[in-house]
């Protein structure tokens, strides 16, 4: 699995510039980071991971297939979006399909770029978007609960669970808190996720700063960082202008350009890593002469479910997983030496896959 991140923000905060820069970077580095347009406002990029290149080199893999991440440029979010302003209904629907929200905030002063509210205050901007998402959730909850009345009278089990969860979300929202603040029991988590409430999405605040502040941030981004910490959210500092410039460069020129600015990596890399941490994602690898491939799973995924990411038959017919830790694979020089050194393990259904594991699955067809 990959994951889908919706990019939201008020007008003139650099949201579309960032989206375009990220996808252009992927297109420019077609050998390692291909990009394809799924829809006009959707871009799929490959996740850079130096470990995959090392594994491929050791195994002499003919093809390298990184994990993928999808960005969705969700336009039209303005005050009143929950009531349909600025094509609000269409784009609020797009948010429901994402795993997380990257909320781009303007953290720079520029008299030539007009702010929709005539001032620069990223914390207030974040509150505007959050309010619209909360209002949209409240409206959705009220309609859904009204539609459950008949089933509730018949004591329908699923309806009772759904109404209970909707009521908990409604209470939080009416108290000015997003639905993600609701504590959900383990047995309710699947039903909770199916509600697809907008404010259950995890938030990554993207502080768009000037080039001069890209390495250190500024007072605006520090305020956002404090807000994110208080919410249990994440934040990352990026200069959309820099990302736009490096999207036109080859790898060598890009490294030199970033070094001159005091940066060690591109914003795309930081954004993806922050997204993985936010969603508690991990990567495992399958490696052979034909291909070296990265697969994305959530932390705590058991071996059969990890196998199912490749194909459902792998999960259904799972027998065992032959496992080599990444460090052992690299230090010993591949599968054969690792096996001879006793570093290949046979793991069963109860094995929790670890980040960096090199796996080979055995299954009954």
C-alpha positions in Angstrom: 0.0 0.0 0.0 1.0 3.6 -0.5 -0.8 6.4 1.0 -2.7 9.4 -0.2 -2.1 12.9 1.2 -4.5 15.8 0.4 -2.9 19.2 0.1 -5.1 21.9 1.4 -4.8 25.6 2.1 -6.3 29.0 1.6 -5.7 30.9 -1.7 -2.2 32.4 -2.2 -0.4 30.4 0.4 1.8 28.5 -2.1 -0.2 25.2 -2.1 -0.4 24.7 -5.8 3.2 25.9 -6.3 4.3 23.2 -3.9 2.1 20.5 -5.5 3.4 21.4 -9.0 7.0 21.5 -7.7 6.8 18.1 -6.1 5.3 16.5 -9.2 7.8 18.2 -11.5 10.6 17.0 -9.4 9.3 13.4 -9.8 9.0 13.9 -13.6 12.5 15.3 -13.9 14.0 12.3 -12.1 12.1 9.8 -14.2 14.7 7.1 -13.7 14.2 6.9 -9.9 11.1 8.9 -9.1 8.6 8.6 -11.9 5.4 10.6 -11.8 2.1 10.0 -13.5 -1.0 12.1 -13.6 -4.0 10.0 -12.4 -6.4 13.0 -12.5 -5.7 16.6 -13.3 -5.2 17.4 -9.6 -3.6 14.1 -8.5 0.1 13.2 -8.7 1.8 10.0 -7.8 5.4 10.0 -6.8 7.8 7.3 -5.7 9.2 7.4 -2.2 12.9 7.9 -2.1 14.7 5.3 0.0 18.5 4.9 -0.2 18.1 1.4 1.4 16.4 0.2 -1.7 19.3 1.2 -4.0 21.8 -0.6 -1.7 19.7 -3.8 -1.7 19.3 -3.6 -5.5 23.1 -3.2 -6.0 23.9 -6.2 -3.8 21.4 -8.4 -5.5 22.2 -7.0 -9.0 18.4 -6.4 -9.4 17.4 -5.5 -13.0 14.6 -3.2 -11.8 14.1 -1.0 -8.8 10.5 -0.3 -7.7 10.1 2.2 -4.9 7.0 2.5 -2.7 4.5 5.2 -3.9 2.8 8.2 -2.4 -0.1 10.1 -3.9 -0.6 13.9 -3.5 -4.0 15.3 -4.2 -4.1 19.1 -4.8 -7.4 20.0 -3.2 -8.4 23.5 -4.3 -11.3 25.7 -3.4 -11.1 25.6 0.4 -12.1 29.0 1.7 -14.3 30.3 4.5 -17.8 29.0 3.7 -16.5 25.8 2.0 -18.8 23.7 4.3 -21.7 25.5 2.7 -20.4 25.0 -0.8 -18.4 28.2 -1.2 -15.4 28.0 -3.6 -16.5 24.6 -4.9 -16.4 23.5 -1.3 -18.6 20.4 -1.7 -16.6 18.9 -4.5 -13.2 19.3 -2.7 -14.5 18.4 0.7 -15.5 15.1 -0.9 -11.9 14.7 -2.2 -10.5 15.0 1.3 -12.6 12.0 2.5 -10.6 9.8 0.1 -7.2 10.8 1.7 -5.3 9.2 4.5 -4.0 12.5 5.9 -4.1 16.2 5.2 -1.0 18.3 4.4 -2.2 21.8 5.4 0.0 24.4 3.6 0.3 27.6 5.7 1.7 30.9 4.5 4.7 31.7 6.7 6.2 34.5 4.6 5.7 38.2 4.1 5.3 39.4 0.5 3.5 42.6 -0.4 3.1 41.4 -4.0 1.2 38.3 -2.9 -2.2 39.2 -1.5 -3.6 37.2 1.4 -7.3 36.4 1.1 -7.9 38.1 4.5 -5.3 40.9 4.1 -2.9 39.6 6.8 -0.3 36.9 7.5 -1.3 34.7 10.4 -0.8 31.0 9.7 -2.4 29.9 13.0 -5.6 31.7 12.2 -5.5 30.3 8.7 -5.3 26.8 10.1 -8.3 27.6 12.3 -10.3 28.7 9.3 -9.8 25.5 7.5 -10.3 23.4 10.6 -13.6 25.2 11.3 -14.8 24.5 7.8 -14.0 20.8 8.1 -15.7 20.6 11.5 -18.9 22.3 10.2 -19.0 19.9 7.3 -18.6 17.0 9.7 -21.4 18.3 11.9 -23.8 18.6 8.9 -22.9 15.1 7.7 -23.4 13.6 11.2 -26.8 15.2 11.6 -28.0 13.8 8.3 -26.6 10.4 9.0 -28.1 10.1 12.5 -31.5 11.2 11.1 -31.2 8.4 8.5 -30.6 5.8 11.2 -33.8 6.4 13.2 -35.8 3.5 11.6 -33.0 1.0 12.1 -32.4 2.2 15.6 -36.1 1.5 16.5 -35.5 -2.1 15.3 -32.4 -2.4 17.5 -30.1 -3.0 14.4 -26.7 -3.8 15.9 -24.7 -2.0 13.2 -26.9 1.0 13.3 -26.6 1.2 17.1 -22.8 1.1 16.9 -22.8 3.7 14.1 -25.1 6.1 16.0 -23.1 5.8 19.2 -19.9 6.7 17.4 -21.6 9.5 15.5 -22.9 10.9 18.8 -19.4 10.8 20.3 -18.0 12.7 17.3 -20.9 15.2 17.4 -20.3 15.9 21.1 -16.6 16.6 20.4 -17.4 18.9 17.4 -20.0 20.8 19.3 -17.4 21.5 22.0 -15.1 22.9 19.4 -12.9 19.8 19.1 -12.2 17.8 15.9 -13.4 14.2 15.7 -9.8 12.8 15.9 -9.8 13.8 19.6 -12.4 11.1 20.4 -11.0 8.0 22.0 -12.2 4.9 20.2 -12.2 1.4 21.6 -10.4 -1.3 19.6 -13.6 -3.1 18.6 -15.0 0.2 17.2 -12.0 1.2 15.2 -13.1 -0.3 11.9 -16.6 1.2 12.1 -15.1 4.5 13.1 -12.8 4.6 10.1 -15.8 3.8 7.8 -17.5 7.0 9.0 -14.9 8.9 6.9 -15.3 12.1 9.0 -13.1 14.9 7.7 -11.7 15.8 11.1 -10.5 12.3 11.9 -7.8 12.8 9.3 -4.3 13.3 10.7 -2.8 16.7 10.0 0.7 17.6 8.8 1.2 21.4 8.8 3.4 22.5 6.0 5.0 25.9 6.7 5.8 27.6 3.4 8.6 30.0 4.1 10.9 32.3 2.0 14.2 30.9 0.7 16.1 32.7 3.4 14.2 30.9 6.1 14.1 27.4 4.6 16.9 26.0 6.7 15.9 27.5 10.1 12.2 28.5 9.8 10.9 31.8 11.2 8.6 33.2 13.9 5.5 32.2 11.8 6.7 28.6 11.5 7.6 28.4 15.1 4.1 29.5 16.0 2.7 26.7 13.8 5.1 24.2 15.4 3.8 25.1 18.8 0.2 24.7 17.6 1.0 21.4 16.0 2.6 20.1 19.2 -0.4 21.1 21.3 -2.7 19.2 18.9 -0.5 16.1 18.6 -0.1 16.9 14.9 3.1 17.3 12.9 4.8 20.2 11.1 7.5 20.6 8.5 9.2 23.7 7.1 9.4 23.9 3.3 10.0 26.7 0.8 7.8 26.2 -2.2 10.0 28.6 -4.2 13.0 26.4 -3.6 11.1 23.2 -4.5 10.0 24.9 -7.7 13.6 25.8 -8.6 15.1 22.4 -7.8 12.3 20.6 -9.8 14.1 21.8 -12.9 17.6 20.6 -11.8 19.4 17.3 -12.2 20.6 15.4 -9.1 24.1 16.8 -9.0 23.0 20.5 -9.5 20.2 20.0 -7.0 22.6 18.8 -4.3 24.9 21.8 -4.9 21.9 24.2 -4.8 20.6 22.7 -1.5 24.1 22.8 0.1 24.4 26.5 -0.7 21.1 27.1 1.1 22.2 25.0 4.1 19.7 22.2 3.4 20.6 18.5 3.4 17.6 17.2 1.5 14.7 18.3 -0.7 11.4 19.2 0.7 9.8 16.2 -0.9 11.9 13.9 1.1 11.1 15.7 4.4 7.4 15.8 3.5 7.2 12.1 2.8 9.2 11.2 5.9 7.0 13.4 8.1 3.9 11.8 6.5 5.2 8.3 7.1 5.8 9.1 10.8 2.4 10.8 11.1 0.6 7.7 9.8 2.9 5.2 11.5 4.0 3.6 8.3 7.0 1.3 7.7 8.7 -0.2 4.7 9.8 -3.8 4.0 11.6 -5.1 0.9 11.5 -8.0 -1.5 14.8 -8.4 -3.3 16.0 -10.7 -6.1 17.8 -10.6 -9.5 14.6 -9.6 -11.3 13.6 -6.7 -9.1 14.2 -4.9 -5.7 10.9 -3.5 -4.4 9.7 -1.5 -1.4 6.3 -2.1 0.2 4.5 0.1 2.6 2.8 -1.2 5.7 1.5 0.2 9.0 3.5 -0.3 12.2 2.4 -3.5 13.9 1.5 -5.4 10.7 1.7 -9.1 11.0 3.5 -11.2 8.4 0.4 -12.6 6.7 -1.1 -9.1 6.3 2.2 -7.8 5.0 2.2 -10.6 2.4 -1.3 -9.5 1.5 0.0 -6.1 0.4 1.7 -8.0 -2.5 -1.3 -10.2 -3.3 -4.3 -11.5 -1.5 -3.4 -15.1 -2.3 -0.1 -14.6 -0.3 -2.1 -13.7 2.8 -4.8 -16.4 2.4 -2.2 -19.2 1.7 0.5 -17.9 4.0 2.9 -20.5 5.3 5.9 -18.6 6.6 8.2 -15.6 5.9 11.9 -16.0 5.4 13.3 -12.9 7.0 16.6 -11.0 6.9 17.1 -7.7 8.7 18.2 -4.9 6.4 21.5 -4.3 8.3 22.4 -8.0 8.2 21.6 -8.2 4.4 23.9 -5.2 3.7 26.7 -6.1 6.1 26.9 -9.7 5.0 26.5 -9.0 1.3 23.2 -10.5 0.4 20.8 -13.4 0.9 23.3 -16.3 0.5 25.9 -15.0 3.0 23.1 -14.0 5.4 21.7 -17.5 5.3 25.1 -19.1 5.8 25.7 -16.8 8.8 22.4 -17.9 10.4 20.8 -14.5 9.9 17.8 -15.7 7.9 14.9 -16.6 10.1 11.7 -18.5 9.4 8.8 -16.5 10.9 5.2 -17.6 11.2 1.8 -15.9 11.3 2.6 -14.3 14.7 5.6 -12.4 13.4 5.3 -8.6 13.4 7.2 -7.2 10.4 9.9 -4.7 11.2 10.9 -1.6 9.2 13.6 -2.6 6.8 13.0 -6.3 6.8 13.9 -8.2 3.6 11.2 -10.8 3.2 10.4 -13.8 1.0 7.0 -15.3 1.5 6.1 -19.0 1.2 2.4 -19.7 0.6 -0.1 -22.3 -0.7 -1.7 -21.2 -4.0 
